[in-house]
Amino acid sequence: MQTIVDQSGETDLQKTEKLKADFTEARNYKGLCYFKLKNYQRALSEFDHIITLHPENDVAFYNLGIVKYESKEYEEALKDFLKSR
């Protein structure tokens, strides 16, 4: 997938988020990108935002658990994994 940036430096994802702030799928992918870049704080922020809007979102809880596990927060990771069932 190619990222398109307009002359102002704004990406398609940023434009989409402005139009629909609770766009869960985009936030999930954004969180996964931050995770792959090892920017765990920003990844946590994205997954936390999804859970705030959609507390039943199993995928967000699972991804949150992955980030916390990689951050060596094992007990907190386990809690999130259990919520993702």
MMTF fields as JSON, N, C-alpha, C and O atoms, coordinates in Angstrom:
{
  "mmtfVersion": "1.0.0",
  "mmtfProducer": "UNKNOWN",
  "numBonds": 339,
  "numAtoms": 340,
  "numGroups": 85,
  "numChains": 1,
  "numModels": 1,
  "chainsPerModel": [1],
  "groupsPerChain": [85],
  "chainIdList": ["A"],
  "bondAtomList": [4, 2, 8, 6, 12, 10, 16, 14, 20, 18, 24, 22, 28, 26, 32, 30, 36, 34, 40, 38, 44, 42, 48, 46, 52, 50, 56, 54, 60, 58, 64, 62, 68, 66, 72, 70, 76, 74, 80, 78, 84, 82, 88, 86, 92, 90, 96, 94, 100, 98, 104, 102, 108, 106, 112, 110, 116, 114, 120, 118, 124, 122, 128, 126, 132, 130, 136, 134, 140, 138, 144, 142, 148, 146, 152, 150, 156, 154, 160, 158, 164, 162, 168, 166, 172, 170, 176, 174, 180, 178, 184, 182, 188, 186, 192, 190, 196, 194, 200, 198, 204, 202, 208, 206, 212, 210, 216, 214, 220, 218, 224, 222, 228, 226, 232, 230, 236, 234, 240, 238, 244, 242, 248, 246, 252, 250, 256, 254, 260, 258, 264, 262, 268, 266, 272, 270, 276, 274, 280, 278, 284, 282, 288, 286, 292, 290, 296, 294, 300, 298, 304, 302, 308, 306, 312, 310, 316, 314, 320, 318, 324, 322, 328, 326, 332, 330, 336, 334],
  "bondOrderList": [1, 1, 1, 1, 1, 1, 1, 1, 1, 1, 1, 1, 1, 1, 1, 1, 1, 1, 1, 1, 1, 1, 1, 1, 1, 1, 1, 1, 1, 1, 1, 1, 1, 1, 1, 1, 1, 1, 1, 1, 1, 1, 1, 1, 1, 1, 1, 1, 1, 1, 1, 1, 1, 1, 1, 1, 1, 1, 1, 1, 1, 1, 1, 1, 1, 1, 1, 1, 1, 1, 1, 1, 1, 1, 1, 1, 1, 1, 1, 1, 1, 1, 1, 1],
  "groupList": [{"groupName": "MET", "atomNameList": ["N", "CA", "C", "O"], "elementList": ["N", "C", "C", "O"], "formalChargeList": [0, 0, 0, 0], "bondAtomList": [1, 0, 2, 1, 3, 2], "bondOrderList": [1, 1, 2], "singleLetterCode": "M", "chemCompType": "L-PEPTIDE LINKING"}, {"groupName": "GLN", "atomNameList": ["N", "CA", "C", "O"], "elementList": ["N", "C", "C", "O"], "formalChargeList": [0, 0, 0, 0], "bondAtomList": [1, 0, 2, 1, 3, 2], "bondOrderList": [1, 1, 2], "singleLetterCode": "Q", "chemCompType": "L-PEPTIDE LINKING"}, {"groupName": "THR", "atomNameList": ["N", "CA", "C", "O"], "elementList": ["N", "C", "C", "O"], "formalChargeList": [0, 0, 0, 0], "bondAtomList": [1, 0, 2, 1, 3, 2], "bondOrderList": [1, 1, 2], "singleLetterCode": "T", "chemCompType": "L-PEPTIDE LINKING"}, {"groupName": "ILE", "atomNameList": ["N", "CA", "C", "O"], "elementList": ["N", "C", "C", "O"], "formalChargeList": [0, 0, 0, 0], "bondAtomList": [1, 0, 2, 1, 3, 2], "bondOrderList": [1, 1, 2], "singleLetterCode": "I", "chemCompType": "L-PEPTIDE LINKING"}, {"groupName": "VAL", "atomNameList": ["N", "CA", "C", "O"], "elementList": ["N", "C", "C", "O"], "formalChargeList": [0, 0, 0, 0], "bondAtomList": [1, 0, 2, 1, 3, 2], "bondOrderList": [1, 1, 2], "singleLetterCode": "V", "chemCompType": "L-PEPTIDE LINKING"}, {"groupName": "ASP", "atomNameList": ["N", "CA", "C", "O"], "elementList": ["N", "C", "C", "O"], "formalChargeList": [0, 0, 0, 0], "bondAtomList": [1, 0, 2, 1, 3, 2], "bondOrderList": [1, 1, 2], "singleLetterCode": "D", "chemCompType": "L-PEPTIDE LINKING"}, {"groupName": "SER", "atomNameList": ["N", "CA", "C", "O"], "elementList": ["N", "C", "C", "O"], "formalChargeList": [0, 0, 0, 0], "bondAtomList": [1, 0, 2, 1, 3, 2], "bondOrderList": [1, 1, 2], "singleLetterCode": "S", "chemCompType": "L-PEPTIDE LINKING"}, {"groupName": "GLY", "atomNameList": ["N", "CA", "C", "O"], "elementList": ["N", "C", "C", "O"], "formalChargeList": [0, 0, 0, 0], "bondAtomList": [1, 0, 2, 1, 3, 2], "bondOrderList": [1, 1, 2], "singleLetterCode": "G", "chemCompType": "PEPTIDE LINKING"}, {"groupName": "GLU", "atomNameList": ["N", "CA", "C", "O"], "elementList": ["N", "C", "C", "O"], "formalChargeList": [0, 0, 0, 0], "bondAtomList": [1, 0, 2, 1, 3, 2], "bondOrderList": [1, 1, 2], "singleLetterCode": "E", "chemCompType": "L-PEPTIDE LINKING"}, {"groupName": "LEU", "atomNameList": ["N", "CA", "C", "O"], "elementList": ["N", "C", "C", "O"], "formalChargeList": [0, 0, 0, 0], "bondAtomList": [1, 0, 2, 1, 3, 2], "bondOrderList": [1, 1, 2], "singleLetterCode": "L", "chemCompType": "L-PEPTIDE LINKING"}, {"groupName": "LYS", "atomNameList": ["N", "CA", "C", "O"], "elementList": ["N", "C", "C", "O"], "formalChargeList": [0, 0, 0, 0], "bondAtomList": [1, 0, 2, 1, 3, 2], "bondOrderList": [1, 1, 2], "singleLetterCode": "K", "chemCompType": "L-PEPTIDE LINKING"}, {"groupName": "ALA", "atomNameList": ["N", "CA", "C", "O"], "elementList": ["N", "C", "C", "O"], "formalChargeList": [0, 0, 0, 0], "bondAtomList": [1, 0, 2, 1, 3, 2], "bondOrderList": [1, 1, 2], "singleLetterCode": "A", "chemCompType": "L-PEPTIDE LINKING"}, {"groupName": "PHE", "atomNameList": ["N", "CA", "C", "O"], "elementList": ["N", "C", "C", "O"], "formalChargeList": [0, 0, 0, 0], "bondAtomList": [1, 0, 2, 1, 3, 2], "bondOrderList": [1, 1, 2], "singleLetterCode": "F", "chemCompType": "L-PEPTIDE LINKING"}, {"groupName": "ARG", "atomNameList": ["N", "CA", "C", "O"], "elementList": ["N", "C", "C", "O"], "formalChargeList": [0, 0, 0, 0], "bondAtomList": [1, 0, 2, 1, 3, 2], "bondOrderList": [1, 1, 2], "singleLetterCode": "R", "chemCompType": "L-PEPTIDE LINKING"}, {"groupName": "ASN", "atomNameList": ["N", "CA", "C", "O"], "elementList": ["N", "C", "C", "O"], "formalChargeList": [0, 0, 0, 0], "bondAtomList": [1, 0, 2, 1, 3, 2], "bondOrderList": [1, 1, 2], "singleLetterCode": "N", "chemCompType": "L-PEPTIDE LINKING"}, {"groupName": "TYR", "atomNameList": ["N", "CA", "C", "O"], "elementList": ["N", "C", "C", "O"], "formalChargeList": [0, 0, 0, 0], "bondAtomList": [1, 0, 2, 1, 3, 2], "bondOrderList": [1, 1, 2], "singleLetterCode": "Y", "chemCompType": "L-PEPTIDE LINKING"}, {"groupName": "CYS", "atomNameList": ["N", "CA", "C", "O"], "elementList": ["N", "C", "C", "O"], "formalChargeList": [0, 0, 0, 0], "bondAtomList": [1, 0, 2, 1, 3, 2], "bondOrderList": [1, 1, 2], "singleLetterCode": "C", "chemCompType": "L-PEPTIDE LINKING"}, {"groupName": "HIS", "atomNameList": ["N", "CA", "C", "O"], "elementList": ["N", "C", "C", "O"], "formalChargeList": [0, 0, 0, 0], "bondAtomList": [1, 0, 2, 1, 3, 2], "bondOrderList": [1, 1, 2], "singleLetterCode": "H", "chemCompType": "L-PEPTIDE LINKING"}, {"groupName": "PRO", "atomNameList": ["N", "CA", "C", "O"], "elementList": ["N", "C", "C", "O"], "formalChargeList": [0, 0, 0, 0], "bondAtomList": [1, 0, 2, 1, 3, 2], "bondOrderList": [1, 1, 2], "singleLetterCode": "P", "chemCompType": "L-PEPTIDE LINKING"}],
  "groupTypeList": [0, 1, 2, 3, 4, 5, 1, 6, 7, 8, 2, 5, 9, 1, 10, 2, 8, 10, 9, 10, 11, 5, 12, 2, 8, 11, 13, 14, 15, 10, 7, 9, 16, 15, 12, 10, 9, 10, 14, 15, 1, 13, 11, 9, 6, 8, 12, 5, 17, 3, 3, 2, 9, 17, 18, 8, 14, 5, 4, 11, 12, 15, 14, 9, 7, 3, 4, 10, 15, 8, 6, 10, 8, 15, 8, 8, 11, 9, 10, 5, 12, 9, 10, 6, 13],
  "groupIdList": [1, 2, 3, 4, 5, 6, 7, 8, 9, 10, 11, 12, 13, 14, 15, 16, 17, 18, 19, 20, 21, 22, 23, 24, 25, 26, 27, 28, 29, 30, 31, 32, 33, 34, 35, 36, 37, 38, 39, 40, 41, 42, 43, 44, 45, 46, 47, 48, 49, 50, 51, 52, 53, 54, 55, 56, 57, 58, 59, 60, 61, 62, 63, 64, 65, 66, 67, 68, 69, 70, 71, 72, 73, 74, 75, 76, 77, 78, 79, 80, 81, 82, 83, 84, 85],
  "secStructList": [7, 7, 7, 7, 5, 7, 6, 6, 1, 7, 5, 2, 2, 2, 2, 2, 2, 2, 2, 7, 6, 6, 7, 2, 2, 2, 2, 2, 2, 2, 2, 2, 2, 2, 2, 2, 6, 6, 7, 2, 2, 2, 2, 2, 2, 2, 2, 2, 2, 2, 2, 2, 2, 7, 6, 6, 7, 2, 2, 2, 2, 2, 2, 2, 2, 2, 2, 2, 2, 2, 6, 6, 7, 2, 2, 2, 2, 2, 2, 2, 2, 2, 2, 6, 7],
  "xCoordList": [0.841, 0.0, 0.884, 1.821, 0.589, 1.376, 0.736, -0.48, 1.558, 1.072, 1.142, 2.18, 0.047, -0.01, 0.013, -0.777, 0.918, 1.058, 0.767, 1.325, -0.111, -0.41, 0.63, 1.575, 0.459, 1.451, 1.604, 2.658, 0.596, 0.694, 1.392, 1.648, 1.702, 2.361, 1.39, 1.802, 0.108, -0.915, -1.13, -1.295, -1.127, -1.329, -2.815, -3.648, -3.131, -4.516, -5.076, -6.233, -4.258, -4.715, -5.077, -6.09, -4.262, -4.561, -5.857, -6.646, -6.077, -7.315, -8.522, -9.563, -8.364, -9.444, -9.786, -10.96, -8.767, -9.016, -9.766, -10.595, -9.49, -10.211, -11.686, -12.558, -11.959, -13.338, -14.12, -15.306, -13.446, -14.115, -13.159, -12.362, -13.247, -12.293, -12.308, -11.305, -13.417, -13.489, -13.278, -13.779, -12.566, -12.301, -11.381, -10.156, -11.993, -11.301, -10.247, -9.133, -10.573, -9.635, -8.367, -7.263, -8.516, -7.351, -6.501, -5.273, -7.144, -6.39, -5.671, -4.559, -6.296, -5.652, -4.388, -3.337, -4.487, -3.315, -2.239, -1.046, -2.669, -1.717, -0.979, 0.236, -1.724, -1.111, -0.125, 0.947, -0.475, 0.428, 1.697, 2.782, 1.556, 2.741, 3.661, 4.875, 3.074, 3.89, 4.562, 5.714, 3.851, 4.424, 5.635, 6.681, 5.482, 6.588, 7.795, 8.936, 7.532, 8.61, 9.162, 10.054, 8.613, 8.983, 8.663, 9.297, 7.675, 7.184, 5.979, 4.829, 6.271, 5.235, 4.255, 3.069, 4.718, 3.811, 2.724, 1.552, 3.109, 2.113, 1.2, 0.013, 1.748, 0.919, -0.119, -1.297, 0.322, -0.614, -1.711, -2.881, -1.326, -2.297, -3.373, -4.556, -2.972, -3.942, -4.894, -6.106, -4.348, -5.204, -6.1, -7.253, -5.568, -6.389, -7.555, -8.669, -7.283, -8.343, -9.464, -10.645, -9.085, -10.083, -10.929, -12.154, -10.282, -10.994, -11.903, -12.973, -11.49, -12.347, -13.646, -14.72, -13.542, -14.729, -15.506, -16.731, -14.785, -15.403, -14.844, -13.964, -15.339, -14.774, -14.943, -14.384, -15.691, -15.888, -14.924, -15.024, -14.001, -13.118, -11.996, -11.001, -12.178, -11.214, -9.845, -8.819, -9.83, -8.561, -7.712, -6.501, -8.338, -7.598, -7.018, -5.882, -7.791, -7.274, -6.101, -5.108, -6.213, -5.124, -3.863, -2.772, -4.026, -2.876, -2.271, -1.053, -3.12, -2.649, -1.806, -0.764, -2.263, -1.515, -0.158, 0.827, -0.098, 1.174, 2.164, 3.331, 1.676, 2.55, 3.039, 4.222, 2.141, 2.537, 3.499, 4.414, 3.305, 4.22, 5.623, 6.614, 5.692, 6.989, 7.628, 8.849, 6.795, 7.289, 7.619, 7.944, 7.532, 7.821, 6.831, 7.163, 5.619, 4.534, 3.676, 2.542, 4.221, 3.635, 2.261, 1.356, 2.097, 0.794, -0.289, -1.411, 0.049, -0.924, -1.24, -2.383, -0.24, -0.444, -1.416, -2.322, -1.219, -2.106, -3.549, -4.462, -3.77, -5.13, -5.771, -6.937, -4.991, -5.531, -5.789, -6.789, -4.891, -5.115, -6.414, -7.175, -6.658, -7.871, -9.125, -10.179, -9.019, -10.162, -10.425, -11.503, -9.436, -9.589, -10.331, -10.544, -10.721, -11.395, -12.765, -13.453],
  "yCoordList": [-1.179, 0.0, 1.239, 1.345, 2.144, 3.355, 4.469, 4.66, 5.194, 6.342, 7.563, 7.855, 8.261, 9.45, 10.667, 10.762, 11.584, 12.793, 13.979, 14.083, 14.879, 16.047, 17.139, 16.929, 18.288, 19.358, 19.887, 20.426, 19.749, 20.23, 19.213, 19.488, 18.022, 16.988, 16.071, 15.217, 16.234, 15.42, 14.125, 14.151, 13.011, 11.718, 11.418, 12.069, 10.426, 9.988, 9.527, 9.803, 8.825, 8.338, 9.498, 9.446, 10.537, 11.697, 12.373, 12.811, 12.459, 13.052, 12.206, 12.734, 10.888, 9.974, 10.121, 10.136, 10.229, 10.37, 11.659, 11.684, 12.724, 13.974, 13.81, 14.339, 13.077, 12.887, 11.974, 12.191, 10.961, 9.999, 9.615, 8.688, 10.332, 10.195, 8.798, 8.373, 8.079, 6.751, 5.638, 4.529, 5.907, 4.932, 3.855, 3.947, 2.848, 1.826, 1.091, 0.889, 0.695, -0.079, 0.72, 0.177, 1.994, 2.838, 2.996, 2.936, 3.199, 3.334, 2.043, 2.074, 0.912, -0.364, -0.523, -0.905, -0.235, -0.327, 0.673, 0.373, 1.846, 2.856, 2.36, 2.516, 1.764, 1.2, 0.098, 0.017, -0.751, -1.825, -1.272, -1.826, -0.19, 0.446, 0.987, 0.794, 1.666, 2.165, 1.008, 1.121, -0.095, -1.265, -1.783, -2.061, -1.91, -2.404, -1.473, -1.912, -0.186, 0.792, 0.857, 1.651, 0.003, -0.058, 1.234, 1.559, 1.959, 3.152, 2.708, 2.963, 2.044, 1.386, 2.367, 2.057, 3.525, 4.503, 4.946, 5.034, 5.221, 5.659, 4.509, 4.714, 3.297, 2.127, 1.943, 1.719, 2.038, 1.924, 2.967, 2.679, 4.172, 5.262, 4.946, 5.19, 4.409, 4.071, 2.973, 3.085, 1.908, 0.805, 1.221, 0.798, 2.051, 2.574, 3.409, 3.34, 4.195, 5.026, 4.154, 4.448, 3.089, 2.172, 1.58, 1.528, 1.139, 0.506, 1.488, 1.11, 2.745, 3.77, 3.906, 4.034, 3.878, 4.028, 2.724, 2.734, 1.602, 0.292, -0.726, -1.51, -0.726, -1.608, -3.097, -3.925, -3.448, -4.858, -5.303, -6.43, -4.436, -4.725, -5.674, -5.257, -6.958, -7.993, -7.793, -8.044, -7.345, -7.166, -6.096, -6.264, -5.01, -3.937, -4.428, -4.098, -5.214, -5.762, -6.703, -6.679, -7.525, -8.449, -7.669, -7.966, -6.671, -5.873, -5.099, -4.941, -4.623, -3.943, -4.906, -4.525, -6.145, -7.157, -7.427, -7.592, -7.473, -7.692, -6.568, -6.819, -5.335, -4.19, -4.238, -4.019, -4.52, -4.576, -5.731, -5.604, -6.842, -7.977, -7.581, -7.854, -6.942, -6.501, -5.445, -5.295, -4.711, -3.699, -4.316, -3.609, -5.646, -6.419, -6.146, -6.306, -5.736, -5.556, -6.823, -6.792, -7.917, -9.232, -9.402, -9.966, -8.927, -9.083, -8.279, -8.754, -7.067, -6.23, -6.835, -6.79, -7.389, -8.037, -9.204, -9.372, -10.003, -11.145, -10.686, -11.308, -9.625, -9.101, -8.734, -9.04, -8.075, -7.676, -8.887, -8.93, -9.878, -11.088, -11.775, -12.259, -11.815, -12.453, -11.685, -12.285, -10.371, -9.56, -9.719, -9.377, -10.238, -10.339, -11.594, -11.804, -12.418, -13.674, -13.456, -14.417],
  "zCoordList": [0.0, 0.0, 0.0, 0.791, -0.863, -0.988, -0.167, -0.202, 0.564, 1.32, 0.427, -0.167, 0.338, -0.491, 0.432, 1.371, 0.154, 0.957, 0.052, -1.04, 0.504, -0.31, -0.049, 0.712, -0.67, -0.571, 0.855, 1.193, 1.683, 3.066, 3.963, 5.135, 3.406, 4.189, 4.897, 5.683, 4.63, 5.279, 4.499, 3.279, 5.193, 4.535, 4.414, 5.044, 3.596, 3.449, 4.789, 5.106, 5.58, 6.881, 7.797, 8.494, 7.802, 8.639, 8.194, 9.031, 6.903, 6.385, 6.793, 7.183, 6.695, 7.071, 8.543, 8.911, 9.386, 10.821, 11.131, 12.041, 10.393, 10.606, 10.251, 10.939, 9.179, 8.738, 9.681, 9.929, 10.198, 11.053, 12.179, 12.039, 13.287, 14.394, 15.007, 15.58, 14.901, 15.511, 14.478, 14.663, 13.427, 12.381, 12.952, 12.864, 13.53, 14.299, 13.495, 13.977, 12.304, 11.493, 11.201, 11.267, 10.882, 10.603, 11.851, 11.779, 12.994, 14.241, 14.596, 15.124, 14.31, 14.584, 13.732, 14.247, 12.448, 11.571, 11.99, 11.942, 12.393, 12.841, 14.094, 14.209, 15.025, 16.224, 15.883, 16.483, 14.928, 14.509, 13.861, 14.036, 13.121, 12.518, 13.608, 13.558, 14.594, 15.707, 16.441, 16.861, 16.595, 17.261, 16.49, 17.075, 15.165, 14.333, 14.395, 14.251, 14.61, 14.73, 16.155, 16.452, 17.035, 18.451, 19.199, 20.203, 18.695, 19.384, 20.216, 19.86, 21.322, 22.113, 22.744, 22.863, 23.146, 23.767, 22.784, 23.151, 21.551, 20.56, 20.168, 19.917, 20.115, 19.824, 20.929, 20.651, 22.182, 23.311, 23.215, 23.465, 22.853, 22.736, 21.698, 21.936, 20.562, 19.512, 19.975, 19.795, 20.572, 21.014, 22.18, 22.263, 23.078, 24.186, 23.658, 24.179, 22.623, 22.036, 21.465, 21.649, 20.779, 20.227, 21.352, 21.247, 22.418, 23.531, 24.242, 24.719, 24.319, 24.917, 24.139, 24.727, 22.811, 21.961, 21.817, 21.705, 21.819, 21.581, 22.57, 22.215, 23.799, 24.834, 24.55, 25.269, 23.534, 23.179, 22.071, 21.585, 21.672, 20.544, 20.969, 21.561, 20.653, 21.037, 20.401, 21.033, 19.166, 18.453, 19.141, 19.29, 19.555, 20.228, 21.552, 21.891, 22.301, 23.562, 23.297, 24.024, 22.266, 21.93, 21.561, 22.049, 20.695, 20.276, 21.442, 21.526, 22.334, 23.535, 24.375, 24.908, 24.488, 25.214, 24.605, 25.324, 23.28, 22.584, 22.911, 23.211, 22.848, 23.123, 24.566, 24.83, 25.492, 26.902, 27.158, 27.972, 26.481, 26.621, 26.154, 26.832, 25.0, 24.479, 25.373, 25.389, 26.119, 27.063, 28.415, 29.369, 28.489, 29.703, 30.843, 32.018, 30.48, 31.446, 31.386, 30.909, 31.868, 31.658, 32.311, 31.697, 33.532, 34.203, 33.504, 33.327, 33.11, 32.391, 31.019, 30.565, 30.375, 29.072, 29.213, 28.397, 30.252, 30.478, 30.665, 30.123, 31.41, 31.62, 30.283, 30.034, 29.43, 28.115, 27.231, 26.514, 27.277, 26.488, 26.926, 26.088, 28.214, 28.72, 28.312, 28.101, 28.202, 27.754, 26.26, 25.773, 25.537, 24.08, 23.645, 22.451, 24.585, 24.228, 23.679, 23.335]
}
